[in-house]
Amino acid sequence: MLSRRQQSGRRTGIDILGDVPWGTHLCLFYETEKDLIDILVPYFKAGLENNEFCMWVTSEPLNEKKARDALSTAIPDFDRYVEANQIEIIPHNQWYLKNGVFNMQRVLNDWVYKVNQALDRGFEGVRATGSRGGFEKGVWKEFADYEKQVNEAIGKYRMIAICSYCIDECGASEIIDVVNSHQSSLIRQEGKWQLVESTEHKKAEEVLERTAHNLGEQAKELNCLYGLSKIVEEPNISLEGIFRRMMDMLPPAWQYPDITCARIVFEDREFKTDNFTLTEWKQSADIVVEGKKTGALEVYYLEKRPEIDEGPFSSEERELIEGIAERLGRIAERKKAKQALQVSENKHKTLLENLPQKIFLKDKNSVYVSCNENYAKDLKIKAEEIVGKTDYDFYPRELAEKYRADDRRIMKSGKTEDINEKYIRNGRELVVHIVKTPVRDEKGNVARVLGIFWDITAQRQAQRKLLAYQKRLRDLTSEMSLTEERERKRLAIELHDHVTQNLILFKINLGELLDKSSPGELVEPMDEIYKHLDRIIGDMRSLIFDLGSPTLYELGLEAAVREYLNEEIQQKHGIMTEFEDDAQAKSLDGDVCAILYRAVRELLINVVKHAHAQCVKVSICKSNDNIRINVIDDGVGFKPPAEGFGLGKTTGFGLFSIRERLSYLGGSVEIESKPGEGTRITLVAPIKYGRNVEKLIR
């Protein structure tokens, strides 16, 4: 941007303009060659005298030769300026076009180059003029964009420019574009030059009003377009309201307003003037919304008029009706989009405000952008008041830093996280479950973080109570199992030491009687009693063995397991067995010993029932303060479930039961198995066990 000193006035040589600052961009509406000479010759004369570099880009009707002759006539020492290369006159097709193509950016860059070159050569700046004359109609939009770019950028440079337009070649919409892309406009009114200051729609309206005698019907067209733009700007006006207001504006824009009527058909609705009547003199244009015909704009004459371009309608009126229909289509698109957006926003707002969860949105610096009412209530603010706040405004510093660290981690990783963390509400510390997810911008970069959370304090408390209750229940169940083992042991010992021993003694005595010469008639009955007693003793031993191995109680775990392998697995089921003991003294607690024996026995029963094994091996060793037992078979194996083992189809302890009881003792179960590769199950338990069942009961 130029400094205040650099923006000081430059003499233009044009009386109505006077002095203007650098960065001035004017347009000149002309009708004749004389209009161009009247303005541009004194304009360049003043520039040469002001030590400015002058550049005239010419086009018909004032070509390069005519421009040079006009300057030579008005400036006596013109040749001196030419020899000093202070002025350059060039045809428009050499300046604006390269190989017949107009490139806006190239032309803009060339102007900047000319300014810098002039300053390097010692000139005060650049004074220039150019014309749209000579361009094809199809280049108009691109040239209009070029003029807008010049108007936006010229204020940065030591340059004054006048752009000339033949008013007879400009339609209403083109005049609007020209006036909107220049700071001021020069136009001849009633033989006198007038200066029109340009300010958006007001500027266009003023130009059209001052040139009413030249524009004629174009002024009416412009008023219609301008009126439409003003209607659209009215706040809260509906699409139906716009269509109804257009009915008052359409007839005056046509050549014969007194006999003109109009109608807009849009979707299933119709809007028409009070005098509407269908006639044969019709002009219409489709209203297109989102690429589909949605309606039509129709204009009718009620009486016959001379035919011109399109029946009684002019080509300008064709452009006007199509321009209005196109604008109505765009307006309808915006209104529908706005309505749909409003409905969507209301729906989402209603949804967000009625969700029990707290929701917030932060930017990449963890500054709040928005939140829902539910979260705002916790913070004792209104939802809109959270904008620009941070966690430091609501939470203790330590907690705020924790939240912000979570935000940074999530935005850096670009991944959604579920987090359980502390939360303060009304001075009370709660536990919340929060889901934080990164929000990406249109380029795919993480720009924000969205959070939604809810209170899980009661749920966590209930969960802890449930887990504590389940643990107590498991512990009591395990303790009951230990009590059962102790009772089994007592019964087994009682049966072994008393009942079985008495039965054996009775059998011995009965045998002695048989050996003596008993009466012949008693021998057979006594022999039957003897055999029956022998079966009872066998059944009693099996019962005692089921209740608890006497070997376990008398000789220990290793001897009991070795005995069970030999008698129950190898002899009864024909499976080869192997037993391995590290021969270290273990001094196992009685409860531990009983649980481990029953667990090994259950595992061996499973081998017999399910493994289809040829061989099974049991090893027992001491490992620090623990005892470690491996049960290994070469059977079919299985795939252990990933989530661990639970209650299965097998009876007795089962793997689940074994795990629960060992866990109660402070031990564990490890399983290694693959289909077709056998199974290895390791039992680990502490050698000494000390729990107080009374504490569990309390």
C-alpha atoms as one frame of an Amber mdcrd trajectory, in Angstrom:
protein
   0.000   0.000   0.000   1.256   3.488  -0.886   2.134   5.945   1.881   0.122
   9.135   2.488   2.829  11.202   0.741   2.825   8.846  -2.230  -0.954   9.163
  -2.459  -0.776  12.961  -2.895  -2.767  14.371  -5.862  -1.594  14.097  -9.445
  -2.899  16.584 -11.999  -5.105  14.736 -14.496  -5.611  17.505 -17.105  -9.341
  16.668 -17.010 -11.287  19.580 -15.528 -14.024  17.531 -13.944 -11.476  15.250
 -12.302  -8.883  17.733 -11.097  -6.148  16.034  -9.034  -6.261  12.345  -8.159
  -3.918  10.172  -6.079  -1.786   7.310  -7.304  -3.802   4.106  -7.429  -6.793
   5.718  -9.179  -8.755   3.430 -11.522 -11.414   5.117 -13.728 -13.724   4.023
 -16.504 -14.742   6.166 -19.477 -18.029   5.532 -21.280 -17.768   7.013 -24.785
 -19.917   7.175 -27.869 -17.584   8.731 -30.459 -13.930   9.057 -31.343 -14.166
  12.705 -30.266 -15.192  11.635 -26.727 -11.949   9.664 -26.439  -9.778  12.554
 -27.721 -11.508  15.083 -25.422 -10.569  13.058 -22.323  -7.394  11.128 -23.112
  -5.310  13.798 -24.914  -5.318  16.310 -22.001  -4.936  13.326 -19.649  -1.640
  12.257 -21.282  -0.463  15.863 -21.805  -0.632  16.424 -18.026   1.136  13.101
 -17.420   4.075  13.958 -19.687   4.414  17.356 -18.047   4.324  15.663 -14.595
   7.337  13.437 -15.495   5.194  10.311 -15.664   5.663   7.406 -18.045   2.584
   7.292 -20.290   1.151   4.253 -22.050  -1.807   4.288 -24.466  -3.231   0.862
 -25.481  -5.388   1.762 -28.500  -8.328   0.146 -30.276 -10.920   1.240 -32.812
 -12.295   3.827 -33.380  -9.111   5.602 -32.185  -6.231   3.545 -33.514  -2.495
   4.018 -32.916  -1.996   6.569 -35.746  -5.016   8.669 -34.777  -3.898   8.713
 -31.159  -0.375   9.818 -32.111  -1.750  12.569 -34.430  -4.106  13.852 -31.742
  -1.258  14.082 -29.189   1.097  15.783 -31.723  -1.558  18.413 -32.412  -2.189
  19.151 -28.732   1.450  18.944 -27.509   3.903  21.096 -29.563   7.063  19.309
 -28.309   5.482  15.839 -28.424   8.388  14.422 -30.443  10.786  15.241 -27.572
   8.759  12.995 -25.257   8.737  10.245 -27.868  12.527  10.431 -28.301  12.933
  10.222 -24.513  10.793   7.053 -24.496   8.435   8.705 -22.029   5.340   7.578
 -23.933   4.399   4.304 -25.590   1.414   3.856 -27.935   0.572   0.226 -28.705
  -2.391  -1.578 -30.338  -4.568  -3.591 -27.962  -3.896  -6.902 -29.744  -0.158
  -6.537 -29.041  -0.632  -5.691 -25.378  -3.590  -7.811 -24.300  -3.164 -10.785
 -26.616  -0.314 -13.230 -27.159  -0.876 -15.603 -30.045  -4.479 -14.432 -30.080
  -5.071 -15.487 -26.432  -5.932 -13.174 -23.509  -4.086 -14.235 -20.310  -5.202
 -12.144 -17.346  -2.256 -12.960 -15.087   0.295 -12.218 -17.805  -1.222  -8.772
 -18.482  -1.312  -7.943 -14.752   2.329  -8.960 -14.407   3.238  -6.807 -17.442
   1.655  -3.726 -15.852   3.638  -4.292 -12.632   6.791  -4.643 -14.729   6.022
  -1.328 -16.496   5.607   0.470 -13.165   8.890  -0.881 -11.772  10.708  -0.077
 -15.020   9.381   3.510 -15.042  10.487   4.090 -11.437  13.950   2.683 -12.209
  14.246   5.145 -15.090  13.437   8.091 -12.810   9.784   8.697 -13.694   7.268
   9.554 -10.974   4.991   6.678 -11.957   2.807   5.345 -14.791  -0.238   6.911
 -16.477  -2.136   4.467 -18.712  -5.295   3.847 -20.661  -6.738   0.732 -22.281
  -9.918  -0.325 -24.011 -12.060  -3.421 -24.296 -12.689  -2.539 -27.941 -11.651
  -5.257 -30.368 -12.395  -8.169 -28.009 -14.868 -10.876 -28.934 -18.097 -10.986
 -26.915 -17.070 -14.342 -25.428 -13.994 -12.807 -23.748 -16.156 -10.369 -21.761
 -16.328 -12.396 -18.521 -12.565 -12.965 -18.415 -11.881  -9.289 -19.179 -14.374
  -8.255 -16.450 -12.472 -10.472 -13.965  -9.247  -8.794 -15.117 -10.730  -5.335
 -14.402 -11.723  -6.458 -10.896  -8.180  -7.661 -10.235  -6.761  -4.328 -11.442
  -9.207  -2.431  -9.228  -8.150  -4.460  -6.174  -4.399  -4.212  -6.817  -3.821
  -0.749  -8.313  -3.848   0.950  -4.920  -0.470  -0.658  -4.184   1.304   1.016
  -7.111   2.254   4.478  -8.433  -0.165   4.207 -11.315  -3.266   5.956 -12.728
  -5.464   4.174 -15.259  -8.505   5.045 -17.412 -10.346   2.159 -19.105 -12.615
   3.139 -21.991 -15.844   1.371 -23.007 -18.190   2.096 -25.896 -21.542   2.540
 -24.222 -23.424   1.337 -27.319 -21.673  -2.061 -27.033 -22.566  -2.581 -23.360
 -25.709  -4.205 -22.053 -27.237  -3.470 -18.644 -25.422  -6.283 -16.830 -22.134
  -5.333 -18.514 -22.465  -1.720 -17.387 -23.005  -2.995 -13.828 -19.849  -5.107
 -14.037 -17.793  -2.183 -15.460 -18.971   0.347 -12.889 -18.476  -2.129 -10.018
 -14.876  -2.785 -11.050 -13.795   0.921 -11.154 -13.572   3.637  -8.553 -15.347
   6.293 -10.642 -16.906   6.634 -14.073 -16.798   9.419 -16.699 -19.829   9.832
 -18.984 -21.140  12.624 -21.235 -24.562  13.918 -20.239 -26.320  16.523 -22.407
 -23.020  17.544 -23.964 -21.196  17.801 -20.624 -18.854  15.330 -18.964 -20.109
  14.018 -15.624 -18.212  12.102 -12.898 -20.079   9.257 -11.200 -18.629   7.940
  -7.933 -19.096   4.143  -7.783 -20.302   2.291  -4.649 -21.664  -1.202  -5.444
 -25.377  -1.152  -6.455 -25.726   2.553  -5.792 -22.900   3.210  -8.235 -24.582
   1.113 -10.959 -27.948   2.723 -10.336 -26.467   6.220 -10.488 -24.643   5.531
 -13.751 -27.786   4.152 -15.334 -29.858   7.116 -14.137 -27.344   9.648 -15.520
 -27.251   7.849 -18.875 -30.992   7.246 -19.150 -31.231   8.977 -22.533 -28.563
   6.590 -23.967 -29.632   3.425 -22.191 -33.375   3.744 -22.775 -34.860   0.333
 -22.175 -31.629  -0.823 -20.535 -32.365   1.427 -17.569 -35.680  -0.310 -16.976
 -33.993  -3.680 -17.202 -31.382  -2.611 -14.713 -34.029  -1.332 -12.318 -35.674
  -4.750 -12.437 -32.410  -6.549 -11.722 -31.466  -4.050  -9.059 -34.900  -4.328
  -7.486 -34.564  -8.092  -7.396 -31.209  -7.792  -5.629 -32.724  -5.394  -3.070
 -35.641  -7.751  -2.398 -33.281 -10.641  -1.807 -31.350  -8.553   0.728 -34.462
  -8.066   2.869 -34.115 -10.128   6.056 -36.382 -13.139   6.522 -38.101 -12.754
   3.141 -39.366 -16.085   1.819 -39.033 -17.476  -1.685 -42.789 -17.025  -2.138
 -42.441 -13.396  -1.054 -39.725 -12.815  -3.657 -41.877 -14.310  -6.411 -44.894
 -12.158  -5.429 -42.814  -8.966  -5.334 -41.403  -9.791  -8.781 -44.919  -9.575
 -10.218 -44.881  -5.798  -9.589 -41.395  -5.387 -11.054 -41.587  -7.377 -14.282
 -44.066  -5.371 -16.465 -42.230  -1.995 -16.117 -39.015  -3.648 -17.357 -40.501
  -4.464 -20.788 -41.041  -2.101 -23.724 -44.814  -1.826 -23.282 -45.524  -2.013
 -19.539 -49.182  -1.010 -19.927 -49.999  -4.148 -21.929 -47.561  -6.507 -20.176
 -48.507  -9.306 -17.769 -46.315 -11.973 -16.174 -46.406 -15.280 -14.368 -43.967
 -17.440 -12.397 -44.708 -21.159 -12.206 -42.530 -22.855  -9.576 -42.989 -26.475
  -8.554 -46.726 -26.750  -7.790 -47.275 -23.015  -7.142 -48.206 -20.125  -9.414
 -47.621 -16.391  -9.010 -49.053 -13.906 -11.533 -49.910 -10.248 -12.107 -53.480
  -9.072 -11.533 -54.013  -8.586 -15.257 -52.588 -11.954 -16.255 -54.057 -13.438
 -19.417 -52.666 -16.121 -21.716 -52.019 -14.717 -25.200 -50.065 -15.699 -28.288
 -47.382 -13.045 -27.615 -45.255 -14.882 -25.075 -41.653 -14.846 -23.922 -40.462
 -17.414 -21.339 -37.339 -18.807 -19.647 -36.827 -21.903 -17.492 -36.058 -21.614
 -13.795 -33.410 -24.250 -13.103 -32.583 -25.416  -9.565 -29.685 -27.812  -8.971
 -29.526 -28.671 -12.660 -33.243 -29.504 -12.997 -36.071 -27.443 -14.457 -38.254
 -26.509 -11.506 -40.364 -23.746 -12.985 -40.646 -21.031 -15.613 -40.813 -17.242
 -15.881 -43.353 -16.061 -18.503 -44.057 -12.586 -19.917 -47.038 -11.869 -22.195
 -48.204  -8.872 -24.235 -51.952  -8.400 -24.102 -51.993  -6.687 -27.508 -50.146
  -7.115 -30.777 -47.022  -5.039 -31.280 -44.549  -4.748 -34.188 -42.247  -7.714
 -34.559 -38.530  -7.162 -33.904 -35.976  -9.741 -32.687 -38.275 -12.349 -31.108
 -41.780 -11.556 -32.205 -42.635  -8.282 -30.451 -39.825  -8.801 -27.939 -36.255
  -7.445 -28.287 -33.028  -9.408 -27.910 -32.259  -7.321 -24.813 -35.545  -8.501
 -23.296 -34.513 -12.083 -24.062 -31.268 -11.479 -22.160 -33.237  -9.863 -19.357
 -35.795 -12.658 -18.912 -33.049 -15.294 -18.986 -30.975 -13.285 -16.534 -33.925
 -12.926 -14.151 -34.826 -16.626 -14.453 -31.199 -17.625 -13.820 -31.041 -15.377
 -10.744 -34.359 -16.748  -9.453 -32.956 -20.257  -9.822 -29.857 -19.339  -7.814
 -31.995 -17.604  -5.192 -34.218 -20.694  -4.924 -31.134 -22.897  -4.533 -29.792
 -20.690  -1.737 -33.162 -20.495  -0.010 -33.677 -24.250  -0.192 -30.135 -24.899
   0.982 -30.556 -22.419   3.815 -33.877 -23.963   4.777 -32.430 -27.476   4.670
 -29.434 -26.310   6.688 -31.706 -24.667   9.240 -33.795 -27.828   9.550 -30.632
 -29.903   9.905 -29.155 -27.516  12.458 -32.381 -27.488  14.468 -32.543 -31.270
  14.344 -28.951 -31.654  15.461 -29.333 -28.938  18.078 -32.441 -30.634  19.451
 -30.612 -33.958  19.457 -27.531 -32.536  21.159 -29.520 -30.615  23.745 -31.570
 -33.668  24.693 -28.687 -36.111  24.931 -27.826 -36.974  28.540 -24.130 -36.938
  27.620 -21.900 -33.860  27.834 -20.478 -32.773  24.467 -17.771 -30.233  23.611
 -15.556 -29.160  20.709 -12.038 -27.714  21.089  -9.590 -26.257  18.584  -6.014
 -27.474  18.092  -4.885 -25.344  21.075  -7.481 -26.979  23.384  -9.576 -23.797
  23.389 -13.311 -24.434  23.559 -15.267 -23.778  20.357 -18.701 -24.956  21.501
 -20.552 -27.296  23.861 -24.079 -28.538  24.500 -26.355 -27.200  27.220 -25.900
 -30.295  29.361 -22.161 -29.620  29.693 -22.710 -25.860  30.108 -25.021 -26.542
  33.091 -22.226 -28.446  34.835 -19.920 -25.458  34.308 -22.663 -23.031  35.468
 -22.500 -21.014  32.234 -24.521 -20.589  29.052 -23.421 -22.715  26.114 -22.312
 -19.708  24.041 -20.126 -18.421  26.903 -17.715 -21.337  26.583 -16.226 -19.967
  23.335 -12.589 -18.955  23.907 -12.383 -20.612  27.353  -9.949 -23.364  28.344
  -9.998 -26.124  30.950  -7.980 -23.853  33.252 -11.102 -21.655  33.547 -13.173
 -24.489  35.042 -10.956 -27.146  36.656  -8.016 -27.422  39.079  -4.698 -26.928
  37.297  -3.588 -30.559  37.640  -6.851 -31.847  36.165  -6.858 -29.219  33.378
  -3.320 -30.192  32.356  -4.377 -33.853  32.263  -7.288 -33.024  29.940  -5.073
 -30.908  27.657  -2.391 -33.619  27.520  -5.096 -36.073  26.387  -6.157 -33.586
  23.680  -2.586 -33.197  22.385  -2.018 -36.953  22.300  -5.225 -37.614  20.388
  -4.622 -34.816  17.866  -1.066 -36.016  17.343  -2.042 -39.678  16.835  -5.206
 -38.902  14.884  -6.948 -41.787  16.681 -10.103 -41.934  18.798  -9.612 -42.835
  22.473 -11.928 -44.087  25.242 -10.764 -42.796  28.625 -11.995 -43.130  32.189
 -10.923 -40.081  34.169 -11.757 -37.805  37.080 -14.315 -35.021  36.699 -15.371
 -32.266  39.091 -19.054 -31.265  39.301 -20.379 -28.981  42.030 -17.177 -29.587
  43.984 -17.730 -33.346  43.935 -15.234 -35.680  42.302 -16.805 -38.134  39.872
 -15.586 -40.746  37.404 -16.606 -40.216  33.783 -16.128 -42.230  30.613 -15.072
 -39.916  27.788 -14.682 -40.602  24.072 -12.381 -38.108  22.360 -12.021 -38.145
  18.586  -9.961 -35.963  16.230 -11.818 -33.731  13.747 -10.120 -33.109  10.399
 -10.338 -30.070   8.125 -10.982 -30.123   4.376  -7.291 -30.912   3.771  -7.385
 -33.942   6.051  -5.346 -32.317   8.833  -6.440 -32.711  12.459  -7.797 -29.291
  13.445 -10.076 -29.975  16.407 -10.999 -32.556  19.011 -14.584 -33.607  19.762
 -15.431 -35.006  23.179 -18.500 -36.755  24.575 -18.619 -38.079  28.131 -20.997
 -39.339  30.784 -20.968 -40.071  34.520 -20.101 -43.680  35.377 -19.509 -43.120
  39.099 -22.552 -45.139  40.211 -21.760 -47.832  37.644 -18.164 -48.114  38.861
 -19.302 -48.292  42.489 -21.845 -51.007  41.655 -19.213 -52.840  39.634 -16.757
 -52.753  42.534 -19.439 -54.038  44.906 -20.353 -56.809  42.483 -16.713 -57.817
  42.023 -16.194 -57.814  45.801 -19.320 -59.906  46.256 -18.237 -62.343  43.537
 -14.805 -62.645  45.147 -16.354 -63.339  48.560 -18.636 -65.913  46.940 -15.697
 -67.620  45.204 -13.674 -67.568  48.400 -16.526 -69.048  50.415 -17.061 -71.708
  47.739 -13.360 -72.543  47.818 -13.356 -72.647  51.586 -16.376 -74.930  51.518
 -14.466 -77.169  49.123 -11.556 -77.265  51.562 -13.971 -78.094  54.353 -15.392
 -80.870  52.175 -11.885 -82.242  51.607 -11.217 -82.203  55.313 -14.487 -84.070
  55.979 -13.636 -86.584  53.236 -10.290 -87.129  54.909 -11.926 -87.645  58.316
 -14.468 -90.092  56.896 -11.828 -91.978  54.916  -9.644 -92.338  57.984 -12.617
 -93.353  60.128 -13.736 -95.960  57.621 -10.193 -97.215  57.090  -9.133 -97.361
  60.719 -12.331 -98.712  62.210 -14.937-100.108  59.842 -12.548-101.619  57.310
 -10.232-102.977  59.973 -13.164-104.622  61.798 -14.388-106.137  58.540 -10.915
-107.474  57.806 -10.701-108.914  61.345 -14.122-110.493  60.911 -12.988-112.004
  57.597  -9.864-113.441  59.240 -11.900-115.000  62.024 -14.362-116.422  59.539
 -11.499-117.938  57.555 -10.142-119.585  60.621 -13.550-121.184  61.266 -13.640
-122.524  57.730 -10.178-124.022  58.141 -11.375-125.944  61.160 -13.543-128.946
  60.593 -16.965-127.399  60.482 -20.161-129.365  60.077 -20.685-130.277  56.431
 -23.993-128.469  56.184 -22.318-125.114  57.261 -19.357-125.151  54.933 -21.140
-123.926  51.836 -23.088-121.087  53.553 -19.992-119.913  55.414 -17.973-119.979
  52.251 -20.610-117.784  50.585 -20.508-115.394  53.555 -16.723-115.256  53.276
 -16.837-114.314  49.600 -19.544-111.758  50.211 -17.491-110.239  53.028 -14.498
-110.065  50.709 -16.566-108.081  48.197 -17.741-105.715  50.953 -14.139-105.050
  51.993 -13.260-104.338  48.321 -16.184-101.935  47.980 -15.193-100.274  51.244
 -11.645 -99.779  49.993 -12.985 -98.212  46.752 -15.224 -95.928  48.779 -12.319
 -94.918  50.987 -10.188 -94.309  47.894 -12.918 -92.092  46.407 -13.222 -90.123
  49.605  -9.503 -89.644  49.871  -6.395 -91.635  49.278  -5.054 -93.096  52.523
  -1.653 -93.023  50.863  -2.031 -89.261  50.482  -2.609 -88.834  54.202   0.008
 -91.323  55.298   2.829 -90.986  52.737   2.157 -87.664  50.982   1.240 -86.249
  47.571   4.046 -87.840  45.516   3.261 -91.379  46.743  -0.475 -90.914  46.241
  -0.054 -89.640  42.660   2.391 -92.461  41.806  -0.084 -95.004  43.221  -3.026
 -93.517  41.266  -1.020 -93.502  38.013  -0.098 -97.147  38.416  -3.342 -98.642
  39.711  -6.015 -96.485  38.058  -4.458 -95.254  34.808  -1.992 -97.936  33.706
  -3.520-101.120  35.137  -7.197-100.322  34.575  -6.997 -98.322  31.286  -3.783
 -99.543  29.697  -2.196 -96.107  29.294   1.559 -96.027  29.828   2.472 -93.768
  32.744   5.594 -92.029  33.952   6.150 -90.250  37.243   8.955 -87.832  38.057
   9.782 -86.317  41.450  12.618 -83.902  42.300  13.022 -85.731  45.665  12.954
 -82.455  47.603  11.127 -82.227  50.913   8.030 -80.113  50.411   6.133 -80.138
  53.703   2.868 -79.343  51.973  -0.023 -77.872  53.910  -2.763 -80.459  54.237
  -5.339 -78.330  52.394  -2.930 -77.653  49.537  -2.047 -81.325  49.341  -5.700
 -82.383  49.126  -6.609 -79.786  46.467  -3.579 -80.637  44.313  -4.228 -84.379
  44.525  -7.866 -83.982  43.504  -6.847 -81.611  40.666  -4.254 -84.093  39.323
  -6.765 -86.894  39.599  -9.352 -84.860  37.645  -6.813 -84.035  34.931  -5.880
 -87.730  34.603  -9.558 -88.699  34.337  -9.869 -86.122  31.509  -6.889 -87.754
  29.766  -8.630 -91.150  29.961 -11.964 -89.779  28.712 -10.946 -87.257  26.054
  -7.246 -87.301  25.139  -6.987 -90.734  23.424  -3.422 -90.742  24.733  -0.885
 -93.576  24.636   1.232 -92.161  27.420   0.836 -89.690  30.260   3.519 -88.202
  32.501   3.222 -86.394  35.839   6.141 -84.464  37.336   6.227 -82.754  40.741
   8.930 -80.296  41.789   9.535 -77.534  44.280  10.074 -73.986  42.936  10.995
 -71.502  45.679   7.954 -71.388  47.984   5.684 -73.035  45.415   5.018 -76.545
  44.238   4.816 -77.097  40.486   3.011 -80.074  38.909   3.054 -80.863  35.180
   0.524 -83.248  33.621   1.652 -84.080  30.079  -0.068 -86.373  27.568   0.554
 -87.295  23.922  -3.115 -87.241  23.033  -5.196 -85.340  20.452  -4.727 -81.962
  22.118  -7.070 -78.974  21.701  -7.078 -75.234  21.084  -7.358 -73.355  24.395
  -9.971 -70.562  24.166  -8.436 -67.060  23.833 -10.674 -65.691  26.574  -9.576
 -68.363  29.037 -11.511 -71.408  30.189 -14.836 -71.423  31.929 -17.307 -74.050
  32.930 -17.030 -76.974  30.537 -18.921 -80.157  29.759 -16.744 -82.329  31.991
 -17.886 -83.315  35.474 -16.045 -82.943  38.745 -13.621 -80.114  39.168 -13.224
 -79.275  35.486 -10.583 -76.814  34.402 -12.685 -73.911  35.636 -13.095 -75.458
  39.058  -9.401 -76.303  39.269  -8.462 -72.715  38.400 -10.851 -71.244  40.968
  -9.561 -73.417  43.807  -5.900 -72.878  42.996  -6.503 -69.157  42.634  -8.030
 -69.163  46.105  -4.888 -70.826  47.430  -2.770 -68.208  45.656  -1.830 -70.500
  42.772  -2.520 -70.718  39.053  -3.174 -73.013  36.057  -1.237 -72.852  32.773
  -2.351 -74.682  29.608  -0.245 -75.440  26.545  -1.958 -77.432  23.822  -2.436
 -77.638  20.072  -4.682 -79.960  18.088  -2.734 -83.126  17.302   0.222 -82.211
  19.539  -0.901 -83.307  22.995  -1.448 -81.217  26.100   0.663 -79.845  28.944
  -1.130 -78.488  32.012   0.887 -76.925  34.834  -0.502 -76.489  38.348   1.231
 -74.002  40.653   0.365 -73.596  44.328   2.037 -72.248  47.483   3.521 -74.870
  49.783   2.057 -73.147  52.819  -1.503 -71.891  52.882  -2.919 -69.581  55.488
  -6.394 -68.069  55.244  -8.948 -67.461  57.930 -12.348 -68.703  56.904 -13.959
 -66.667  59.664 -12.875 -63.464  57.901 -14.554 -64.684  54.733 -17.791 -65.427
  56.548 -17.824 -61.958  58.118
